[in-house]
């Protein structure tokens, strides 16, 4: 790691919490290079906890109890810039959505989320109060596609293994069903109300903590993974879609929570230290 840093003529190191950050940040410290850390969740990971004493500053996505002195700065989590630039009309045309047709976006990360995938088909496979854009992930795509085919491939249901750029899926949607990982910042930046189903086995239960950030800000509701099924999801979605005023208020609250300038703030802090 020391040889690599010398060869690259690095001026600073930013660690994002993965295990590979450990040796590189430690090497940077021995070379007296400034070290910065990014913590993307509401629970500080093992690598970042170990490296924190070496860091000039740790940038937090969420406030974390006990991490509130001047070595920590709450910035939010950097998001892809295309989320802010996506064109709603173009995105909706891409997915064949009528101009005034509400769209429910369902997704669970790059691999998908099996609980959410099955509940979505159970809730909306036969009929739905809106168009459904379901990004299932690669793992479950064939199974979910088979279930839809058995239902006659309903026209209101749009199934994709993945969407690239994902900003289009967010721009096309009016309501989201998702896990509560780092994507909560993308939902906030897009001004999207959400039904969040935290992954129950996340380290430190950080997805529940992430979700609470949105629910306490009145931008989301939470369904525990063990309580999610088709009827419950259909009921929650139906209640929200039948209350357009509440839906708008949740979207406005999401925008108030958003930190679209997180990347710029982090970059400015790092450059100021050089």
Order of alpha helices (4+ residues) and beta strands (2+ residues): alpha-beta-alpha-beta-alpha-beta-beta-alpha-alpha-beta-alpha-beta-alpha-beta-alpha-beta-alpha-beta-alpha-beta-alpha-alpha-alpha
